[in-house]
Amino acid sequence: MPTEFVRVRDKTAKTESSLPKRRAEQLVERGDVEILTGQPAVNNLGEPLPPAPAATTGTKSKEQTR
């Protein structure tokens, strides 16, 4: 399953970064960060990360059909 990244802001350090969505949700529950909606997740060079695929195509690989 591909990892979806989101943009977050650290409330204490006043910095922004991109984190996996599940990890960001855990940190939001702790109150350490806030998820920035409307801003794409970016890599270290500031380039937008590609969106995660919505779902699998449903085709079975050769390994699954054995």
Buried (B, 14 or more C-beta within 10 A) or exposed (E): EEEBBBBBBEEEEEEBBBBEBEBBBEBBEEEBBBBBEEBBBBEEEEEEBEEEEEEEEEEEEEEEEE
